[in-house]
């Protein structure tokens, strides 16, 4: 057990994500994140905001173990990212869905296969994977385009496929990095409603965005980063105590 | 899971036909070089083995021995360690053989008596067809009564042995160089294929695919590409063998003598295909095991 784990009696409570004095530096002397401590409870919906270079993407990358912190500790679903073995990363990622601004779909696969692949990598039989993928596509309104390839879809549709892929495994955490960055306002709301509905089913959601209109519209807890540090942490106004 | 991996491998092969074709033809080209050389060495080895089979010791018998005495000496020679068989060449047979040569006819004109001695042609066991083996047999025979002289072409034997070992060493050396060169070419070609599909690897890694789930399809693809390259190489070599052979007849005669060149046996051809598969597997292993996921 690490020093932090010994000093943190609340670990393993209802925290889906906890960071403790986390810093990330790519070049010596400059920090993408600096001394960041925060907690996101299970089932909570959080916006991460801030200008470009504030550290939003870096924080998300740390949460799904694409990067390791330079300093500090990160607990995601009870696993310490700083000490996670390389071989343990896949099993953690199966509990986390990730959505990117650029969709990250496999253009040579049909959209159904793009969704099913998230199930196939964990050993779900193909037939079952395709069935679940179809049901997921139905939820995002794309079941009629199951045999289409991503490049024949609009940006909004591609992002819906990416969300379907991220949610098909029923992840405990959904991370979205500027998920509406490439979309027009109508599609933005459509995508945000899908992400928001995952939160209502108990998934912890963290959305990185610099779109203030979204933050105002959904009025969820908002953490604003500035220069790699937390500048503000505004609670969910709808659930805040009077 | 195995089906998913196999499907992923086949999908990978068909998804990037240009990259796949480049890899297959690179492997085929490397194997055509190695296989062509192998074909030459195989044929040379056959010729060398035939030379080896002709190695023998000739024991010239003393004059005046009757047929019974000759047979007795032949029997005692056949018991010497390293001797496979002994055949008697009588004076008359020796003369008849001599007359068969064009020069022989003129040389013997005017002679009243047959000057050629009877002899024993001593064939050696396969393992004794070496300079050392010949020496041992010659020493054993030199003390036997009735034998006037021994001829064994020691210098020729030594020359033959040197040539044989030189060819074999050359074959091993060149085979190793070609093998390493082919491996490097294949590894780099497959590395390019890996880089061209880095996005896919990243996405698989993001959705929680294990290292083996991401990497095994590439290994299967590498082995399939290699085996396919091996098949092409066998086909190209056969085509080259059939088409070019009549045109290269004179050149090949210099290397192979009068022996007619033979193509690979089916086992040798399969070995080349398997070698392609192994090269592809090793090449893709070198490429994919050094790849680090950006996510």
Interface residues (C-beta under 8 A of the other chain):
Chain A: X61 X64 X66 X86 X87 X90 X91 X92 X93 X94 X98 X104 X105 X106 X108 X109 X117 X118 X120 X121 X122 X123 X126 X165 X169
Chain B: X1 X3 X4 X7 X11 X15 X199 X200 X202 X203 X204 X205 X206 X207 X208 X209 X210 X211 X213 X294 X295
